[in-house]
Amino acid sequence: MPSRPPTEEEIAWMVAHKDDTTVPNLISCCVICGIASLAFLFLRIWSRKIARGHVVLDMSDWLLVGAFVFYLGFITAFTLTTIYGEGHHIIFVTNPLMLMITTMITEIFSNLTMCFIKLSILRFYASIFSTSRAFHYSLWVVAMLVGGLTVAATIVTIIQCIPIEFGWNPTAVKGYCIDYGFMVLVVCIINIVTDFVIIAMPIPLIRQLHISGRKKYLLTITFAVGSSACLVGVIRLVFTLGVGTGAGTFDATWDNVLSGLLSVIELMTGILAASIPTYRPLFKHLFPGSEAPSKHQSQSSSGSHDKVPSHTTKGSAGRFTGIRVTDQIELCKHDARNGTWVTMTDDDGARLIGSRDNDGRGPLRYGK
């Protein structure tokens, strides 16, 4: 609701523009972004199935599924606000109480979606960089910061006016409201800072991996794709500085629609950014010849005199462990996929050197 009542001139201007509406834009954005987010999640699950032979979701996948559920709640509630006046000038609001309730629900679901997206990314980091205890401690610190921020933002959203009724009916009761626009600005800044922190966290570990420089570069780019969500957040921050969310505007139901649309796009981009690192098995399945062989693979296939039969022994969890002798010696693992034993390399799935599956039974890889 507005932080100040409109003047007579402003009311006259709104009456003269009674046919103005952003409702079609709002609904279209919510529908398109909702469908796109569902597609991103489906591709992630499909990639998991290709990498493991069947659908097995780990904790990072389930956290992103939770984020998608909250995202559906967010865009649904945001769409419902148009019934009560969102997307029109504020003097045409039909039900201030329901508008405030649906707006609160929208903001709460938005906070929860962002929280679950970030927790999913952090859990994904923990599953692929499982050898660094210091890194895991830092993941817990960032996760607690993200969770604490979400709880605080949710509480402030609910009790932004004391009593709560003062928010939609300030003439009937006495009370006060906090500067909610300033609070939104602070939360927006903290979100952007945590976004960049999360993006930068795995880069030092990637540089230490025993893989080719090309693969290090590709991995860094893959994780840095998350900056796309940060860019949307920065744009939203600039808009918040210019207009505010209910602060400094007499026409909140009109002026704040763009901020809401940017939130819809930002969260959709966040779901994509959290999923892209898991798409590699799917990409290799759809484009099997798209990646050049690694150096040791090229060397091992360069002549028949280098080829020596592999010696394998039966291992646990349905896998074989053995020594392959080529022009170098390396410990390798084999996994059963669709009835065929295949060699596990550092390219398989999202697993990196020194990593295991979440259940602790997966292959521990070594490289030169």
C-alpha positions as CSV (number, residue, x, y, z in Angstrom):
1,M,0.0,0.0,0.0
2,P,1.2,3.6,-0.6
3,S,3.5,5.3,1.9
4,R,1.7,8.6,1.2
5,P,-1.8,9.5,0.0
6,P,-2.0,10.9,-3.6
7,T,-2.7,14.6,-4.0
8,E,-5.7,15.9,-5.8
9,E,-3.7,16.5,-9.0
10,E,-2.4,13.0,-8.8
11,I,-5.9,11.6,-8.3
12,A,-7.1,13.6,-11.3
13,W,-4.3,12.2,-13.4
14,M,-5.1,8.6,-12.4
15,V,-8.8,9.2,-13.2
16,A,-7.8,10.5,-16.7
17,H,-5.8,7.3,-17.2
18,K,-8.3,4.8,-15.8
19,D,-7.8,2.4,-18.7
20,D,-4.1,2.0,-18.1
21,T,-3.2,-1.6,-17.2
22,T,-0.2,-3.8,-16.9
23,V,-2.2,-7.0,-16.1
24,P,-1.6,-8.7,-19.5
25,N,2.1,-8.2,-19.1
26,L,2.1,-9.5,-15.6
27,I,0.1,-12.6,-16.4
28,S,2.2,-13.3,-19.6
29,C,5.4,-13.0,-17.7
30,C,4.3,-15.4,-14.9
31,V,3.0,-18.0,-17.4
32,I,6.1,-18.0,-19.6
33,C,8.6,-18.0,-16.7
34,G,6.6,-20.7,-14.9
35,I,6.7,-23.0,-18.0
36,A,10.4,-22.2,-18.6
37,S,11.3,-23.1,-15.0
38,L,9.4,-26.4,-15.3
39,A,11.4,-27.2,-18.4
40,F,14.7,-26.4,-16.6
41,L,13.8,-28.7,-13.8
42,F,12.7,-31.5,-16.2
43,L,16.0,-31.3,-18.0
44,R,17.9,-31.6,-14.7
45,I,16.0,-34.7,-13.8
46,W,16.5,-36.1,-17.3
47,S,20.2,-35.5,-17.1
48,R,20.3,-37.3,-13.7
49,K,18.6,-40.3,-15.3
50,I,21.1,-40.4,-18.1
51,A,24.1,-40.2,-15.7
52,R,22.8,-42.8,-13.3
53,G,20.8,-45.1,-15.5
54,H,17.6,-44.4,-13.6
55,V,16.0,-41.4,-11.8
56,V,17.7,-40.9,-8.4
57,L,17.4,-37.4,-6.9
58,D,19.9,-36.2,-4.3
59,M,19.4,-33.5,-1.7
60,S,20.3,-30.7,-4.1
61,D,17.7,-31.9,-6.6
62,W,15.0,-32.1,-3.9
63,L,15.9,-28.6,-2.6
64,L,15.4,-27.3,-6.2
65,V,12.1,-29.1,-6.5
66,G,11.1,-27.3,-3.3
67,A,12.2,-24.0,-4.8
68,F,10.1,-24.7,-7.9
69,V,7.0,-25.5,-5.7
70,F,7.5,-22.2,-3.8
71,Y,8.0,-20.4,-7.2
72,L,4.7,-21.7,-8.4
73,G,3.1,-20.3,-5.3
74,F,4.9,-17.0,-5.9
75,I,3.7,-16.5,-9.5
76,T,0.2,-17.8,-8.6
77,A,-0.2,-15.3,-5.8
78,F,1.3,-12.5,-7.9
79,T,-1.2,-13.3,-10.6
80,L,-4.1,-13.2,-8.1
81,T,-3.2,-9.7,-7.0
82,T,-4.5,-8.5,-10.3
83,I,-8.0,-9.4,-9.2
84,Y,-7.8,-6.9,-6.4
85,G,-6.1,-4.0,-8.2
86,E,-2.5,-4.8,-8.9
87,G,-1.5,-3.6,-12.4
88,H,-4.0,-0.7,-12.2
89,H,-3.7,2.7,-10.6
90,I,-4.2,2.6,-6.8
91,I,-7.5,4.5,-6.7
92,F,-9.1,1.5,-8.6
93,V,-8.1,-1.1,-5.9
94,T,-11.3,-3.2,-5.3
95,N,-10.3,-5.0,-2.1
96,P,-7.4,-3.5,0.0
97,L,-7.5,-6.4,2.5
98,M,-7.2,-9.2,-0.1
99,L,-4.6,-7.2,-2.0
100,M,-2.4,-6.9,1.1
101,I,-2.8,-10.6,2.0
102,T,-1.9,-11.8,-1.5
103,T,1.0,-9.4,-1.7
104,M,2.3,-10.7,1.6
105,I,2.0,-14.3,0.3
106,T,3.8,-13.2,-2.9
107,E,6.7,-11.8,-0.9
108,I,7.0,-14.7,1.4
109,F,7.0,-17.3,-1.4
110,S,9.6,-15.1,-3.2
111,N,11.9,-15.2,-0.2
112,L,11.5,-19.0,0.2
113,T,12.1,-19.6,-3.5
114,M,15.4,-17.7,-3.4
115,C,16.4,-19.4,-0.2
116,F,15.8,-22.9,-1.6
117,I,17.6,-22.1,-4.8
118,K,20.7,-21.0,-2.9
119,L,20.6,-24.0,-0.6
120,S,20.3,-26.3,-3.6
121,I,23.5,-24.8,-5.1
122,L,25.4,-25.0,-1.8
123,R,24.3,-28.7,-1.4
124,F,25.5,-29.4,-5.0
125,Y,28.9,-27.9,-4.1
126,A,29.1,-30.1,-1.0
127,S,28.4,-33.2,-3.1
128,I,31.1,-32.6,-5.8
129,F,33.8,-31.0,-3.6
130,S,33.7,-33.5,-0.8
131,T,37.4,-33.5,0.2
132,S,37.8,-30.0,1.6
133,R,36.6,-29.7,5.2
134,A,37.3,-25.9,5.3
135,F,35.1,-25.5,2.2
136,H,32.3,-27.5,3.8
137,Y,32.5,-25.2,6.9
138,S,32.2,-22.2,4.7
139,L,29.2,-23.8,3.0
140,W,27.5,-24.1,6.3
141,V,28.2,-20.5,7.2
142,V,26.7,-19.2,4.0
143,A,23.7,-21.6,4.3
144,M,23.0,-20.3,7.8
145,L,23.3,-16.7,6.6
146,V,20.8,-17.4,3.7
147,G,18.4,-19.2,6.1
148,G,18.6,-16.4,8.7
149,L,18.0,-13.7,6.1
150,T,14.9,-15.6,4.8
151,V,13.4,-16.0,8.3
152,A,14.0,-12.3,9.1
153,A,12.6,-11.1,5.8
154,T,9.5,-13.3,6.3
155,I,8.8,-12.0,9.8
156,V,9.2,-8.4,8.7
157,T,6.9,-8.9,5.8
158,I,4.1,-10.2,8.1
159,I,4.5,-7.5,10.8
160,Q,5.5,-4.6,8.6
161,C,2.5,-2.7,10.1
162,I,1.5,-2.7,13.8
163,P,-1.3,-3.6,14.1
164,I,-1.4,-5.5,10.8
165,E,-4.9,-4.0,10.0
166,F,-3.3,-0.6,9.8
167,G,-1.7,-1.7,6.5
168,W,-4.9,-1.9,4.6
169,N,-7.2,0.4,6.7
170,P,-5.1,3.2,8.1
171,T,-8.2,5.4,8.8
172,A,-10.0,2.9,11.0
173,V,-7.2,2.1,13.5
174,K,-4.2,3.8,14.9
175,G,-0.8,2.4,14.2
176,Y,2.4,2.7,12.3
177,C,4.3,0.9,9.5
178,I,8.1,0.4,9.1
179,D,9.9,1.7,6.1
180,Y,9.3,-1.5,4.2
181,G,10.8,0.0,1.1
182,F,14.1,0.4,2.9
183,M,13.9,-3.1,4.2
184,V,13.4,-4.5,0.7
185,L,16.4,-2.5,-0.4
186,V,18.6,-4.0,2.3
187,V,17.4,-7.5,1.5
188,C,18.0,-7.0,-2.2
189,I,21.6,-5.8,-1.5
190,I,22.3,-8.8,0.8
191,N,20.9,-11.2,-1.8
192,I,23.2,-9.8,-4.5
193,V,26.2,-10.0,-2.2
194,T,25.4,-13.7,-1.3
195,D,24.9,-14.5,-4.9
196,F,28.4,-13.3,-5.9
197,V,29.8,-15.1,-2.8
198,I,28.2,-18.4,-3.9
199,I,29.4,-18.0,-7.4
200,A,33.0,-17.4,-6.4
201,M,33.2,-20.1,-3.7
202,P,34.1,-23.1,-6.0
203,I,36.6,-21.2,-8.2
204,P,39.7,-21.8,-6.0
205,L,38.9,-25.5,-5.8
206,I,38.4,-25.8,-9.5
207,R,41.8,-24.4,-10.1
208,Q,43.3,-27.1,-7.9
209,L,41.7,-30.0,-9.8
210,H,43.9,-32.4,-11.7
211,I,42.2,-31.9,-15.1
212,S,43.1,-30.1,-18.2
213,G,43.1,-26.3,-18.4
214,R,40.3,-26.4,-20.9
215,K,38.1,-28.4,-18.5
216,K,38.9,-26.0,-15.7
217,Y,37.9,-23.1,-17.9
218,L,34.6,-24.8,-18.9
219,L,33.8,-25.6,-15.3
220,T,34.5,-22.1,-14.2
221,I,32.2,-20.7,-17.0
222,T,29.5,-23.3,-16.1
223,F,29.4,-22.2,-12.4
224,A,29.7,-18.5,-13.4
225,V,26.5,-18.7,-15.4
226,G,24.8,-18.0,-12.1
227,S,25.9,-14.4,-12.5
228,S,23.0,-14.0,-15.0
229,A,20.6,-14.2,-12.0
230,C,22.8,-11.6,-10.2
231,L,22.5,-9.2,-13.2
232,V,18.7,-9.4,-12.9
233,G,19.0,-8.7,-9.2
234,V,21.2,-5.7,-9.9
235,I,18.6,-4.3,-12.3
236,R,15.9,-4.8,-9.7
237,L,18.1,-3.0,-7.1
238,V,18.5,0.0,-9.5
239,F,14.7,0.1,-9.9
240,T,14.2,-0.2,-6.1
241,L,16.5,2.7,-5.6
242,G,14.6,4.8,-8.1
243,V,11.0,4.0,-7.0
244,G,11.1,1.9,-3.8
245,T,8.6,-0.8,-2.9
246,G,5.8,1.2,-1.5
247,A,8.2,3.9,-0.3
248,G,8.2,7.3,-2.1
249,T,5.4,6.4,-4.4
250,F,1.7,7.3,-4.2
251,D,0.7,4.6,-6.8
252,A,2.2,1.4,-5.5
253,T,-0.1,-1.0,-7.4
254,W,1.2,0.6,-10.6
255,D,4.8,1.5,-9.9
256,N,5.8,-1.8,-8.2
257,V,4.6,-4.1,-11.0
258,L,8.0,-3.8,-12.8
259,S,9.8,-4.8,-9.6
260,G,7.6,-7.8,-9.3
261,L,8.2,-8.8,-12.9
262,L,11.9,-8.6,-12.3
263,S,11.5,-10.8,-9.3
264,V,9.7,-13.4,-11.5
265,I,12.6,-13.3,-14.0
266,E,15.3,-13.3,-11.4
267,L,13.9,-16.5,-9.7
268,M,13.4,-18.2,-13.0
269,T,17.0,-17.4,-13.9
270,G,18.1,-18.7,-10.5
271,I,16.5,-22.1,-11.2
272,L,18.3,-22.2,-14.5
273,A,21.6,-21.3,-13.0
274,A,21.2,-24.0,-10.3
275,S,20.5,-26.6,-13.0
276,I,23.1,-25.8,-15.7
277,P,26.0,-27.6,-13.9
278,T,24.0,-30.8,-13.9
279,Y,23.3,-30.7,-17.7
280,R,26.6,-32.1,-18.9
281,P,25.5,-35.8,-19.1
282,L,22.4,-34.6,-21.1
283,F,24.5,-32.5,-23.4
284,K,26.9,-35.4,-24.1
285,H,23.9,-37.7,-24.7
286,L,22.3,-35.3,-27.2
287,F,25.6,-34.3,-28.8
288,P,27.9,-37.3,-28.4
289,G,30.7,-35.9,-30.6
290,S,30.7,-32.4,-29.3
291,E,33.7,-32.8,-26.9
292,A,37.2,-33.5,-27.9
293,P,38.9,-36.5,-26.2
294,S,41.2,-35.8,-23.3
295,K,44.9,-36.0,-23.7
296,H,45.4,-39.4,-22.0
297,Q,42.5,-40.8,-24.0
298,S,44.2,-39.7,-27.3
299,Q,47.5,-41.2,-26.2
300,S,46.0,-44.5,-25.1
301,S,44.4,-44.9,-28.5
302,S,47.4,-43.8,-30.6
303,G,48.9,-47.2,-31.2
304,S,48.1,-50.9,-30.8
305,H,51.5,-51.5,-29.1
306,D,50.4,-49.3,-26.2
307,K,47.2,-51.3,-25.6
308,V,47.3,-53.9,-22.8
309,P,44.2,-55.6,-21.6
310,S,42.7,-54.2,-18.5
311,H,42.7,-56.2,-15.3
312,T,39.6,-55.7,-13.1
313,T,38.4,-57.0,-9.8
314,K,34.8,-57.0,-8.6
315,G,34.0,-54.1,-6.3
316,S,31.1,-53.1,-4.1
317,A,27.9,-51.4,-5.2
318,G,27.9,-53.2,-8.6
319,R,31.1,-51.5,-9.8
320,F,34.5,-52.8,-11.0
321,T,37.8,-51.4,-9.9
322,G,40.9,-52.1,-11.9
323,I,44.2,-51.0,-13.4
324,R,44.3,-50.0,-17.1
325,V,47.8,-50.1,-18.5
326,T,48.5,-47.7,-21.5
327,D,51.4,-45.3,-21.7
328,Q,50.6,-44.4,-18.2
329,I,49.0,-46.2,-15.2
330,E,45.8,-44.9,-13.6
331,L,43.2,-46.2,-11.2
332,C,39.9,-46.4,-13.0
333,K,36.3,-47.4,-12.2
334,H,33.6,-49.1,-14.2
335,D,29.8,-48.7,-13.8
336,A,26.9,-50.7,-15.1
337,R,24.7,-48.6,-17.4
338,N,21.8,-50.2,-19.2
339,G,23.4,-53.6,-18.9
340,T,26.8,-52.5,-20.2
341,W,30.0,-51.9,-18.2
342,V,31.5,-48.5,-19.1
343,T,34.6,-46.8,-17.8
344,M,34.0,-43.9,-15.4
345,T,36.0,-40.8,-16.3
346,D,36.3,-37.3,-14.9
347,D,33.7,-36.3,-17.5
348,D,30.9,-38.5,-16.2
349,G,28.0,-36.6,-14.6
350,A,29.0,-33.7,-12.4
351,R,31.5,-35.7,-10.4
352,L,35.0,-34.2,-10.1
353,I,38.3,-35.6,-9.0
354,G,38.3,-36.6,-5.3
355,S,34.5,-36.7,-5.1
356,R,32.0,-39.3,-4.2
357,D,28.2,-39.8,-4.7
358,N,26.1,-38.5,-1.8
359,D,25.6,-42.0,-0.5
360,G,29.3,-42.5,-0.1
361,R,29.4,-45.5,-2.4
362,G,30.3,-43.7,-5.7
363,P,33.6,-43.8,-7.4
364,L,36.6,-41.9,-6.0
365,R,38.6,-40.7,-9.0
366,Y,42.2,-39.9,-9.3
367,G,44.0,-38.2,-12.2
368,K,47.3,-37.0,-13.3
